[in-house]
Amino acid sequence: RRAPRWEGGNVNASPELEEAGGNPAPATAARTRIVHPCNFRYAGRLSNENARFLTALHEKFALNVTTALELYLGASVHLTLISLKQLAIVDYVAGIAANNYLIPCAIDVISSNCLLEMDISLVCPIIDLLLGGVGKPFRGAHELTEVDEEIMETVSELVVKGLERVWSGLNLALTPGRPVKTGVVQQVFSANEKFVLLVFEMMVGET
C-alpha cells in the first residue's frame, strides 16, 4: 500500500480514515511561518556569552604575558584587561595615536587578521630598559626607527606567543608581520569590517 501524497490544497478523505488515524493532518493545517523582527544595526553583534568567554580567556593571557615580560625585561610589569568591545575598523583607525607601535598578525585556519597596538609612551621605557637604562620615557614626540622596531621584535613575539597559548584550544595560530604605520591598517582590514577590541592597561616600572 502507498500512503496518499498531496502538494497542498484540499484533500477529500473519508471520515473512517480520519477516525482511524490513517490520514495525515489536512493541508489547511500546514506549518505556520514564524517571522522575527531583525534590527540590522545589531546583526553580527558579539553575544554576552561570547564576551564573557573572551574576557576570561584574555585575563589569563594578561597573567601569562606579565610573567614573560618581567623575566625578559628584568623589571616590574603588570598587564590588566580593562575593556572588551566590538566596533568597525574605521572607528578604531580614527582613534590610533600617532607613532604607536602596530604589528599585524595573520590568524591561520580562519583566514583573518589580528592587530597588536602598543602606545608609544610604553614602547619608549621598554626600549630604554633593553638598552640598559632604568625605563625612563623619552622626552617629547618620538617616532620609532628601524633600530627601535628591531629592539621591540622579541617583546612583540612574547605577546604573540602568549596569545597563541590561550588560543590553543581554538586551534588558532598567529603569524606576526612587520610593524606598520596607521595608514596601512585599512589595507589589512576591510573598511566596513567589525572586530573585537581588547584594551589592556600595562604598567612598566613607574609608567
Rosetta constraint file for C-alpha pairs under 8 A:
AtomPair CA 6 CA 11 HARMONIC 7.48 0.50
AtomPair CA 8 CA 27 HARMONIC 5.52 0.50
AtomPair CA 8 CA 28 HARMONIC 7.98 0.50
AtomPair CA 9 CA 27 HARMONIC 6.05 0.50
AtomPair CA 9 CA 28 HARMONIC 7.24 0.50
AtomPair CA 10 CA 26 HARMONIC 7.33 0.50
AtomPair CA 10 CA 27 HARMONIC 6.24 0.50
AtomPair CA 10 CA 28 HARMONIC 7.15 0.50
AtomPair CA 11 CA 26 HARMONIC 6.79 0.50
AtomPair CA 11 CA 27 HARMONIC 7.11 0.50
AtomPair CA 13 CA 17 HARMONIC 6.79 0.50
AtomPair CA 13 CA 18 HARMONIC 7.13 0.50
AtomPair CA 13 CA 23 HARMONIC 7.33 0.50
AtomPair CA 14 CA 18 HARMONIC 6.63 0.50
AtomPair CA 15 CA 19 HARMONIC 6.15 0.50
AtomPair CA 16 CA 20 HARMONIC 6.17 0.50
AtomPair CA 17 CA 21 HARMONIC 6.14 0.50
AtomPair CA 17 CA 22 HARMONIC 5.05 0.50
AtomPair CA 17 CA 23 HARMONIC 5.85 0.50
AtomPair CA 18 CA 22 HARMONIC 6.04 0.50
AtomPair CA 18 CA 23 HARMONIC 5.41 0.50
AtomPair CA 25 CA 29 HARMONIC 6.63 0.50
AtomPair CA 26 CA 30 HARMONIC 7.56 0.50
AtomPair CA 38 CA 43 HARMONIC 7.88 0.50
AtomPair CA 39 CA 43 HARMONIC 6.72 0.50
AtomPair CA 45 CA 86 HARMONIC 7.50 0.50
AtomPair CA 46 CA 50 HARMONIC 6.47 0.50
AtomPair CA 46 CA 51 HARMONIC 6.57 0.50
AtomPair CA 46 CA 86 HARMONIC 6.93 0.50
AtomPair CA 47 CA 51 HARMONIC 6.17 0.50
AtomPair CA 48 CA 52 HARMONIC 6.20 0.50
AtomPair CA 49 CA 53 HARMONIC 6.32 0.50
AtomPair CA 50 CA 54 HARMONIC 6.13 0.50
AtomPair CA 51 CA 55 HARMONIC 6.06 0.50
AtomPair CA 51 CA 84 HARMONIC 7.45 0.50
AtomPair CA 52 CA 56 HARMONIC 6.28 0.50
AtomPair CA 53 CA 57 HARMONIC 6.19 0.50
AtomPair CA 54 CA 58 HARMONIC 6.14 0.50
AtomPair CA 55 CA 59 HARMONIC 6.10 0.50
AtomPair CA 55 CA 81 HARMONIC 7.88 0.50
AtomPair CA 55 CA 84 HARMONIC 7.18 0.50
AtomPair CA 56 CA 60 HARMONIC 6.54 0.50
AtomPair CA 57 CA 61 HARMONIC 6.49 0.50
AtomPair CA 57 CA 166 HARMONIC 6.45 0.50
AtomPair CA 58 CA 62 HARMONIC 6.09 0.50
AtomPair CA 58 CA 81 HARMONIC 7.10 0.50
AtomPair CA 58 CA 166 HARMONIC 7.45 0.50
AtomPair CA 59 CA 63 HARMONIC 6.58 0.50
AtomPair CA 59 CA 80 HARMONIC 7.08 0.50
AtomPair CA 59 CA 81 HARMONIC 5.99 0.50
AtomPair CA 60 CA 64 HARMONIC 6.39 0.50
AtomPair CA 60 CA 166 HARMONIC 7.28 0.50
AtomPair CA 61 CA 65 HARMONIC 6.16 0.50
AtomPair CA 61 CA 162 HARMONIC 5.97 0.50
AtomPair CA 61 CA 163 HARMONIC 6.30 0.50
AtomPair CA 61 CA 165 HARMONIC 7.89 0.50
AtomPair CA 61 CA 166 HARMONIC 6.10 0.50
AtomPair CA 62 CA 66 HARMONIC 6.04 0.50
AtomPair CA 62 CA 79 HARMONIC 5.35 0.50
AtomPair CA 62 CA 80 HARMONIC 5.89 0.50
AtomPair CA 62 CA 81 HARMONIC 6.80 0.50
AtomPair CA 63 CA 67 HARMONIC 6.50 0.50
AtomPair CA 63 CA 79 HARMONIC 6.92 0.50
AtomPair CA 63 CA 80 HARMONIC 7.85 0.50
AtomPair CA 64 CA 68 HARMONIC 6.36 0.50
AtomPair CA 64 CA 162 HARMONIC 6.34 0.50
AtomPair CA 65 CA 69 HARMONIC 5.96 0.50
AtomPair CA 65 CA 79 HARMONIC 7.38 0.50
AtomPair CA 65 CA 158 HARMONIC 7.10 0.50
AtomPair CA 65 CA 159 HARMONIC 6.17 0.50
AtomPair CA 65 CA 162 HARMONIC 5.82 0.50
AtomPair CA 66 CA 70 HARMONIC 6.12 0.50
AtomPair CA 66 CA 77 HARMONIC 5.85 0.50
AtomPair CA 66 CA 78 HARMONIC 5.46 0.50
AtomPair CA 66 CA 79 HARMONIC 5.66 0.50
AtomPair CA 67 CA 71 HARMONIC 6.39 0.50
AtomPair CA 67 CA 77 HARMONIC 7.87 0.50
AtomPair CA 68 CA 72 HARMONIC 6.30 0.50
AtomPair CA 68 CA 158 HARMONIC 6.90 0.50
AtomPair CA 69 CA 73 HARMONIC 5.77 0.50
AtomPair CA 69 CA 74 HARMONIC 7.88 0.50
AtomPair CA 69 CA 77 HARMONIC 6.77 0.50
AtomPair CA 69 CA 155 HARMONIC 7.34 0.50
AtomPair CA 69 CA 158 HARMONIC 7.38 0.50
AtomPair CA 70 CA 74 HARMONIC 5.42 0.50
AtomPair CA 70 CA 75 HARMONIC 5.45 0.50
AtomPair CA 70 CA 76 HARMONIC 5.85 0.50
AtomPair CA 70 CA 77 HARMONIC 5.53 0.50
AtomPair CA 71 CA 75 HARMONIC 7.58 0.50
AtomPair CA 73 CA 126 HARMONIC 7.54 0.50
AtomPair CA 73 CA 129 HARMONIC 6.61 0.50
AtomPair CA 73 CA 130 HARMONIC 6.57 0.50
AtomPair CA 75 CA 204 HARMONIC 7.29 0.50
AtomPair CA 75 CA 205 HARMONIC 6.45 0.50
AtomPair CA 76 CA 203 HARMONIC 7.77 0.50
AtomPair CA 76 CA 204 HARMONIC 6.04 0.50
AtomPair CA 76 CA 205 HARMONIC 5.29 0.50
AtomPair CA 77 CA 202 HARMONIC 7.17 0.50
AtomPair CA 77 CA 203 HARMONIC 5.43 0.50
AtomPair CA 77 CA 204 HARMONIC 4.76 0.50
AtomPair CA 77 CA 205 HARMONIC 6.45 0.50
AtomPair CA 78 CA 202 HARMONIC 5.60 0.50
AtomPair CA 78 CA 203 HARMONIC 4.99 0.50
AtomPair CA 78 CA 204 HARMONIC 6.84 0.50
AtomPair CA 79 CA 200 HARMONIC 6.53 0.50
AtomPair CA 79 CA 201 HARMONIC 5.76 0.50
AtomPair CA 79 CA 202 HARMONIC 4.48 0.50
AtomPair CA 79 CA 203 HARMONIC 6.49 0.50
AtomPair CA 80 CA 200 HARMONIC 5.34 0.50
AtomPair CA 80 CA 201 HARMONIC 5.21 0.50
AtomPair CA 80 CA 202 HARMONIC 6.47 0.50
AtomPair CA 81 CA 198 HARMONIC 7.28 0.50
AtomPair CA 81 CA 199 HARMONIC 6.09 0.50
AtomPair CA 81 CA 200 HARMONIC 4.36 0.50
AtomPair CA 81 CA 201 HARMONIC 6.42 0.50
AtomPair CA 82 CA 198 HARMONIC 7.91 0.50
AtomPair CA 82 CA 199 HARMONIC 5.82 0.50
AtomPair CA 82 CA 200 HARMONIC 5.40 0.50
AtomPair CA 82 CA 201 HARMONIC 6.52 0.50
AtomPair CA 83 CA 198 HARMONIC 5.99 0.50
AtomPair CA 83 CA 199 HARMONIC 5.24 0.50
AtomPair CA 83 CA 200 HARMONIC 7.14 0.50
AtomPair CA 84 CA 196 HARMONIC 7.01 0.50
AtomPair CA 84 CA 197 HARMONIC 5.71 0.50
AtomPair CA 84 CA 198 HARMONIC 4.67 0.50
AtomPair CA 84 CA 199 HARMONIC 6.39 0.50
AtomPair CA 85 CA 196 HARMONIC 5.73 0.50
AtomPair CA 85 CA 197 HARMONIC 5.36 0.50
AtomPair CA 85 CA 198 HARMONIC 6.80 0.50
AtomPair CA 86 CA 194 HARMONIC 6.68 0.50
AtomPair CA 86 CA 195 HARMONIC 5.58 0.50
AtomPair CA 86 CA 196 HARMONIC 4.45 0.50
AtomPair CA 86 CA 197 HARMONIC 5.93 0.50
AtomPair CA 87 CA 91 HARMONIC 6.88 0.50
AtomPair CA 87 CA 92 HARMONIC 7.16 0.50
AtomPair CA 87 CA 194 HARMONIC 5.37 0.50
AtomPair CA 87 CA 195 HARMONIC 5.83 0.50
AtomPair CA 87 CA 196 HARMONIC 6.66 0.50
AtomPair CA 87 CA 197 HARMONIC 7.29 0.50
AtomPair CA 88 CA 92 HARMONIC 6.60 0.50
AtomPair CA 88 CA 191 HARMONIC 7.77 0.50
AtomPair CA 88 CA 192 HARMONIC 6.12 0.50
AtomPair CA 88 CA 193 HARMONIC 5.64 0.50
AtomPair CA 88 CA 194 HARMONIC 4.29 0.50
AtomPair CA 88 CA 195 HARMONIC 6.34 0.50
AtomPair CA 89 CA 93 HARMONIC 6.14 0.50
AtomPair CA 89 CA 186 HARMONIC 7.56 0.50
AtomPair CA 89 CA 189 HARMONIC 7.18 0.50
AtomPair CA 89 CA 190 HARMONIC 7.53 0.50
AtomPair CA 89 CA 191 HARMONIC 6.13 0.50
AtomPair CA 89 CA 192 HARMONIC 6.54 0.50
AtomPair CA 89 CA 193 HARMONIC 5.82 0.50
AtomPair CA 89 CA 194 HARMONIC 6.03 0.50
AtomPair CA 89 CA 195 HARMONIC 6.82 0.50
AtomPair CA 90 CA 94 HARMONIC 6.33 0.50
AtomPair CA 90 CA 186 HARMONIC 7.59 0.50
AtomPair CA 90 CA 191 HARMONIC 5.95 0.50
AtomPair CA 90 CA 192 HARMONIC 6.97 0.50
AtomPair CA 91 CA 95 HARMONIC 6.87 0.50
AtomPair CA 92 CA 96 HARMONIC 6.79 0.50
AtomPair CA 93 CA 182 HARMONIC 7.14 0.50
AtomPair CA 93 CA 185 HARMONIC 7.28 0.50
AtomPair CA 93 CA 186 HARMONIC 7.56 0.50
AtomPair CA 96 CA 100 HARMONIC 7.33 0.50
AtomPair CA 96 CA 182 HARMONIC 7.09 0.50
AtomPair CA 97 CA 119 HARMONIC 7.67 0.50
AtomPair CA 98 CA 182 HARMONIC 7.60 0.50
AtomPair CA 99 CA 120 HARMONIC 6.28 0.50
AtomPair CA 99 CA 142 HARMONIC 7.24 0.50
AtomPair CA 99 CA 143 HARMONIC 5.48 0.50
AtomPair CA 99 CA 144 HARMONIC 6.86 0.50
AtomPair CA 99 CA 181 HARMONIC 7.57 0.50
AtomPair CA 100 CA 117 HARMONIC 6.74 0.50
AtomPair CA 100 CA 118 HARMONIC 5.92 0.50
AtomPair CA 100 CA 119 HARMONIC 5.00 0.50
AtomPair CA 100 CA 120 HARMONIC 4.76 0.50
AtomPair CA 101 CA 116 HARMONIC 7.94 0.50
AtomPair CA 101 CA 117 HARMONIC 5.56 0.50
AtomPair CA 101 CA 118 HARMONIC 5.05 0.50
AtomPair CA 101 CA 119 HARMONIC 6.43 0.50
AtomPair CA 101 CA 120 HARMONIC 6.38 0.50
AtomPair CA 101 CA 123 HARMONIC 7.39 0.50
AtomPair CA 101 CA 144 HARMONIC 7.90 0.50
AtomPair CA 101 CA 179 HARMONIC 6.89 0.50
AtomPair CA 101 CA 180 HARMONIC 7.74 0.50
AtomPair CA 102 CA 115 HARMONIC 6.86 0.50
AtomPair CA 102 CA 116 HARMONIC 5.65 0.50
AtomPair CA 102 CA 117 HARMONIC 4.60 0.50
AtomPair CA 102 CA 118 HARMONIC 6.65 0.50
AtomPair CA 102 CA 179 HARMONIC 5.41 0.50
AtomPair CA 102 CA 180 HARMONIC 5.62 0.50
AtomPair CA 102 CA 181 HARMONIC 6.84 0.50
AtomPair CA 102 CA 182 HARMONIC 7.62 0.50
AtomPair CA 103 CA 115 HARMONIC 5.71 0.50
AtomPair CA 103 CA 116 HARMONIC 5.04 0.50
AtomPair CA 103 CA 117 HARMONIC 6.55 0.50
AtomPair CA 103 CA 156 HARMONIC 7.86 0.50
AtomPair CA 103 CA 176 HARMONIC 6.75 0.50
AtomPair CA 103 CA 177 HARMONIC 6.22 0.50
AtomPair CA 103 CA 178 HARMONIC 6.21 0.50
AtomPair CA 103 CA 179 HARMONIC 4.73 0.50
AtomPair CA 103 CA 180 HARMONIC 6.33 0.50
AtomPair CA 104 CA 113 HARMONIC 6.99 0.50
AtomPair CA 104 CA 114 HARMONIC 5.89 0.50
AtomPair CA 104 CA 115 HARMONIC 4.42 0.50
AtomPair CA 104 CA 116 HARMONIC 6.31 0.50
AtomPair CA 104 CA 176 HARMONIC 6.11 0.50
AtomPair CA 104 CA 177 HARMONIC 5.53 0.50
AtomPair CA 104 CA 178 HARMONIC 7.20 0.50
AtomPair CA 104 CA 179 HARMONIC 7.13 0.50
AtomPair CA 104 CA 180 HARMONIC 7.46 0.50
AtomPair CA 104 CA 188 HARMONIC 7.62 0.50
AtomPair CA 105 CA 113 HARMONIC 5.71 0.50
AtomPair CA 105 CA 114 HARMONIC 4.97 0.50
AtomPair CA 105 CA 115 HARMONIC 5.90 0.50
AtomPair CA 105 CA 116 HARMONIC 7.63 0.50
AtomPair CA 105 CA 174 HARMONIC 5.94 0.50
AtomPair CA 105 CA 175 HARMONIC 5.22 0.50
AtomPair CA 105 CA 176 HARMONIC 4.17 0.50
AtomPair CA 105 CA 177 HARMONIC 5.66 0.50
AtomPair CA 106 CA 111 HARMONIC 7.21 0.50
AtomPair CA 106 CA 112 HARMONIC 6.17 0.50
AtomPair CA 106 CA 113 HARMONIC 4.65 0.50
AtomPair CA 106 CA 114 HARMONIC 6.25 0.50
AtomPair CA 106 CA 174 HARMONIC 5.67 0.50
AtomPair CA 106 CA 175 HARMONIC 5.09 0.50
AtomPair CA 106 CA 176 HARMONIC 6.49 0.50
AtomPair CA 106 CA 177 HARMONIC 7.68 0.50
AtomPair CA 107 CA 111 HARMONIC 5.92 0.50
AtomPair CA 107 CA 112 HARMONIC 5.24 0.50
AtomPair CA 107 CA 113 HARMONIC 5.31 0.50
AtomPair CA 107 CA 114 HARMONIC 6.60 0.50
AtomPair CA 107 CA 172 HARMONIC 6.56 0.50
AtomPair CA 107 CA 173 HARMONIC 5.76 0.50
AtomPair CA 107 CA 174 HARMONIC 4.85 0.50
AtomPair CA 107 CA 175 HARMONIC 6.60 0.50
AtomPair CA 108 CA 112 HARMONIC 7.23 0.50
AtomPair CA 108 CA 172 HARMONIC 6.00 0.50
AtomPair CA 108 CA 173 HARMONIC 5.26 0.50
AtomPair CA 108 CA 174 HARMONIC 6.28 0.50
AtomPair CA 108 CA 175 HARMONIC 7.55 0.50
AtomPair CA 109 CA 171 HARMONIC 7.70 0.50
AtomPair CA 109 CA 172 HARMONIC 6.38 0.50
AtomPair CA 109 CA 173 HARMONIC 7.57 0.50
AtomPair CA 110 CA 172 HARMONIC 7.89 0.50
AtomPair CA 113 CA 188 HARMONIC 7.49 0.50
AtomPair CA 113 CA 189 HARMONIC 7.36 0.50
AtomPair CA 118 CA 122 HARMONIC 6.93 0.50
AtomPair CA 118 CA 123 HARMONIC 6.79 0.50
AtomPair CA 119 CA 123 HARMONIC 6.47 0.50
AtomPair CA 120 CA 124 HARMONIC 6.25 0.50
AtomPair CA 120 CA 142 HARMONIC 7.81 0.50
AtomPair CA 121 CA 125 HARMONIC 7.32 0.50
AtomPair CA 121 CA 137 HARMONIC 6.59 0.50
AtomPair CA 121 CA 138 HARMONIC 7.95 0.50
AtomPair CA 121 CA 207 HARMONIC 7.94 0.50
AtomPair CA 122 CA 126 HARMONIC 6.48 0.50
AtomPair CA 122 CA 137 HARMONIC 7.58 0.50
AtomPair CA 122 CA 202 HARMONIC 7.82 0.50
AtomPair CA 122 CA 204 HARMONIC 7.22 0.50
AtomPair CA 122 CA 207 HARMONIC 6.95 0.50
AtomPair CA 123 CA 127 HARMONIC 6.23 0.50
AtomPair CA 123 CA 152 HARMONIC 7.82 0.50
AtomPair CA 124 CA 128 HARMONIC 6.23 0.50
AtomPair CA 124 CA 135 HARMONIC 7.78 0.50
AtomPair CA 124 CA 136 HARMONIC 7.47 0.50
AtomPair CA 124 CA 137 HARMONIC 5.30 0.50
AtomPair CA 124 CA 138 HARMONIC 5.87 0.50
AtomPair CA 125 CA 129 HARMONIC 6.16 0.50
AtomPair CA 125 CA 134 HARMONIC 7.85 0.50
AtomPair CA 125 CA 135 HARMONIC 4.16 0.50
AtomPair CA 125 CA 136 HARMONIC 4.93 0.50
AtomPair CA 125 CA 137 HARMONIC 4.68 0.50
AtomPair CA 125 CA 138 HARMONIC 7.19 0.50
AtomPair CA 125 CA 204 HARMONIC 7.41 0.50
AtomPair CA 125 CA 207 HARMONIC 7.62 0.50
AtomPair CA 126 CA 130 HARMONIC 6.33 0.50
AtomPair CA 126 CA 135 HARMONIC 6.04 0.50
AtomPair CA 126 CA 204 HARMONIC 7.37 0.50
AtomPair CA 127 CA 131 HARMONIC 6.21 0.50
AtomPair CA 127 CA 135 HARMONIC 7.52 0.50
AtomPair CA 127 CA 148 HARMONIC 7.04 0.50
AtomPair CA 127 CA 151 HARMONIC 6.73 0.50
AtomPair CA 127 CA 152 HARMONIC 7.03 0.50
AtomPair CA 128 CA 132 HARMONIC 6.49 0.50
AtomPair CA 128 CA 133 HARMONIC 4.99 0.50
AtomPair CA 128 CA 134 HARMONIC 6.69 0.50
AtomPair CA 128 CA 135 HARMONIC 5.04 0.50
AtomPair CA 128 CA 136 HARMONIC 6.38 0.50
AtomPair CA 128 CA 137 HARMONIC 7.58 0.50
AtomPair CA 129 CA 133 HARMONIC 4.72 0.50
AtomPair CA 129 CA 134 HARMONIC 5.51 0.50
AtomPair CA 129 CA 135 HARMONIC 4.68 0.50
AtomPair CA 129 CA 136 HARMONIC 7.87 0.50
AtomPair CA 130 CA 151 HARMONIC 7.57 0.50
AtomPair CA 135 CA 204 HARMONIC 7.61 0.50
AtomPair CA 135 CA 205 HARMONIC 6.76 0.50
AtomPair CA 137 CA 207 HARMONIC 7.74 0.50
AtomPair CA 138 CA 142 HARMONIC 7.13 0.50
AtomPair CA 144 CA 148 HARMONIC 5.64 0.50
AtomPair CA 144 CA 149 HARMONIC 6.62 0.50
AtomPair CA 145 CA 149 HARMONIC 6.32 0.50
AtomPair CA 146 CA 150 HARMONIC 6.23 0.50
AtomPair CA 147 CA 151 HARMONIC 6.28 0.50
AtomPair CA 148 CA 152 HARMONIC 6.28 0.50
AtomPair CA 149 CA 153 HARMONIC 6.17 0.50
AtomPair CA 149 CA 179 HARMONIC 7.24 0.50
AtomPair CA 150 CA 154 HARMONIC 7.97 0.50
AtomPair CA 151 CA 155 HARMONIC 7.94 0.50
AtomPair CA 152 CA 156 HARMONIC 6.31 0.50
AtomPair CA 153 CA 157 HARMONIC 6.24 0.50
AtomPair CA 154 CA 158 HARMONIC 6.24 0.50
AtomPair CA 155 CA 159 HARMONIC 6.51 0.50
AtomPair CA 156 CA 160 HARMONIC 6.18 0.50
AtomPair CA 157 CA 161 HARMONIC 6.08 0.50
AtomPair CA 157 CA 176 HARMONIC 7.75 0.50
AtomPair CA 158 CA 162 HARMONIC 6.17 0.50
AtomPair CA 159 CA 163 HARMONIC 6.39 0.50
AtomPair CA 160 CA 164 HARMONIC 6.23 0.50
AtomPair CA 160 CA 174 HARMONIC 6.84 0.50
AtomPair CA 160 CA 176 HARMONIC 7.41 0.50
AtomPair CA 161 CA 165 HARMONIC 6.11 0.50
AtomPair CA 162 CA 166 HARMONIC 6.61 0.50
AtomPair CA 163 CA 167 HARMONIC 6.04 0.50
AtomPair CA 164 CA 168 HARMONIC 5.79 0.50
AtomPair CA 164 CA 172 HARMONIC 6.87 0.50
AtomPair CA 164 CA 173 HARMONIC 5.86 0.50
AtomPair CA 164 CA 174 HARMONIC 6.54 0.50
AtomPair CA 167 CA 171 HARMONIC 6.68 0.50
AtomPair CA 167 CA 172 HARMONIC 5.89 0.50
AtomPair CA 167 CA 173 HARMONIC 7.70 0.50
AtomPair CA 168 CA 172 HARMONIC 6.10 0.50
AtomPair CA 168 CA 173 HARMONIC 7.64 0.50
AtomPair CA 180 CA 184 HARMONIC 6.28 0.50
AtomPair CA 180 CA 185 HARMONIC 7.41 0.50
AtomPair CA 181 CA 185 HARMONIC 7.16 0.50
AtomPair CA 183 CA 187 HARMONIC 7.86 0.50
AtomPair CA 184 CA 188 HARMONIC 6.73 0.50
AtomPair CA 185 CA 189 HARMONIC 6.52 0.50
AtomPair CA 186 CA 190 HARMONIC 6.60 0.50
AtomPair CA 186 CA 191 HARMONIC 6.21 0.50
AtomPair CA 189 CA 193 HARMONIC 6.86 0.50
AtomPair CA 203 CA 207 HARMONIC 5.63 0.50
